[in-house]
Structures are given as structure tokens and as C-alpha cells.
Amino acid sequence: MAKQALIVEKSKYPTLLYRKNGVLKLLESGFFAIGLLLVLSVFPFRSPGFVVGMVLSAVFAMLIVPILYLIWAKPSYELYQDRLLAKVGTKEETIWLHEIEKEYDLPYMIRVKGKRFPLLVSDAFLKELNIQLEVVRRGWKK
């Protein structure tokens, strides 16, 4: 097993704005629903105040929830020659590269043992991961 990581990355706020995992999607939906209920309790349905409040609730959910998730979960990823180490919150998962299958609908999604797994990483990390996956599949030494 390789001791030195090829690339280490901690997820950044701009990445979390457009790459989401299930927990992040659920948090955004929950914050939007709570905001919508608050706006609905103050303003009548379809009034200008309701529309403005709903839009502000959506903006809050999309812009603030990733910051809260970043502070709470602190997602980080380490790529080694034979494995990918994903740390999200208190959960640490080792994914062997020979078990990874690419998902072609979203570039940040991979399939591990038949289960979809989102990677909240930059394009540079994904490029390095794809190179290492090819190295492992073809049996090359890097």
C-alpha cells in the first residue's frame, strides 16, 4: 500500500454550490421548506410579499446551507495509488480504486459495489482520479 497521497483536497464552498450529496440536498430542501412555511404564515398566498419571501428563502437555502455543511461536515478526500479515502463528518470511508466504476451522467458521481457515491471535489481532483483509475485498470505502474 502506498503511504504518500497523490492528491489531498478539502471541499471548498464554490464546489459545494454546484456539487451536492444526499445530505446537502436534504438540508437545502428542509431549509427552503421551513422558510416557505414562515413566509406563508406572514404573507397571504401569491401576494408580492409572499413571492419576495419565497425567493429570499430559496437564495438563503442555496447560498447559506453549503457554508453550514462545510463547517459541520468538513468533507475531505485523499487519493492514493490504490485507494480513495473520503472523510465526511465523523465518517471515514476507504474506497479501493479497483472497485470504482465511473458514472457518465454526472462527472462527480462514482459507483462503488452498485451504490452511487458523490465526490464533492474539484475538477482537478476528478482528473487525477480518472488518470489513477486508468492506471489501475490497465495495470500500469505510475
N, C-alpha and C positions, 0 to 999 in steps of 0.2 A: 504494500500500500504506500502511496506517495504521501510524504509528510508535508510538503510545501504546496500551498494553494496556488493554482494558476491565476485565479482572479477572485477577489473578495468585494462584495458590494452590499451596502446598506441601502434599502429602498429610500428614495427621495420623494419629496412632495409632488413635483411635476409628474413623476411616474405614476403615483397613486391617483392622479386626476384622470388618467385615461386607461389604466390597467387595474382591474378590480378582481378580488376573490369573493367568495360567497359571503363571508362575514362583512366585508366592506359594503357590498350591495345591500345586505340586510340592514346594516346600520343606516345607510343613506335613505333607504325606503322608510325605516322607522322614524328617523328624524323628520322626514318630509311629512309623514302621516301625522305626527304629533303637531308639527307646525300648521298643517292644514286644519286639524281639529281646533287648535287655538284661534286661528283666523276665522273659522266658521262660527265659533262661539261669540266672536266680537262683531263681525260684519254679516249682513244678510247675503245669501247666495247670489252670485252674479252681479254684485254691486262693484263699483270701481275699487273700493277699499278691499274687498274680498280678492279681486284679481291681483292687485298690487301685493297683498299679503301672501297670496299663493306663490307668486313669482319670487318674492323675497325668501319664502320658506324653501323653495327649490334651490335657489342660489346658496342659501345657508347650508343646506344638506350637501350640495355638491362641492362646496369650497371648504367648509369647516370640518366635516366628518373625516376627510383624509388626514387632516392635521391631528385630530384626536386619535385616529387609528395609528398614525405614525408614532405618537407619544406613547400610546398604550402598548402596542404590539412590537414595535421596533423590529420590523422584518429585515433579515439579513441573509445573504446567500454566499456560499463559498464553493468554488468549483475546483475539484482536484482532478487528477488524470483518470481516476476510475470511479469517482462518485461526485454527487452534488449534495451539499449539506445545507438544508433550509431551516432557519430558525425564525419562528413567528411566535411572539409572546414567550410563554414558557415551554412551548412545544419545539422540539428539535427532531428533524427527520433526515435520515440518510437515504439517499436515492442512488442506487447503483446505475451507472450510465448504460450498462447493457440491458437494463430493464426499461429504459425510456423509449417511448415511441413519440414521434412528432405528431402534433395536431396541425392540420393545414388550414383550419378556419380562422384561428387566432394565433399569431406568432408566439405569444407568451404562454400558451397552454401546451402542456405535455400530457401524455398518457402513461401512467405507471400501473402495471398489473390491471389494466382495464379501467382504471379510475382517472378522471381528468384532474389535473393539478395545475393551478395557475402560478406563474412565477412573476412576482412584482419587481422586475428588474429592467435595466436599461437595454437599449438595442445593442450596445457594445457587449454587454454580458451575454445576450442571446446569441450574438455572432460567435463569440468564443465558445459557448456551449455547443452550438451546431458544429463547429470545427472539431471539438473534442469528441462529439458523438460519431462523426465520420471516422476519426482516428480509431475509436474503439470498435466500430462496426467492421472496418477493413483490416484491423489487426496491425496497424502501423505503429511504429514507435515514434514518439514526438520528442 
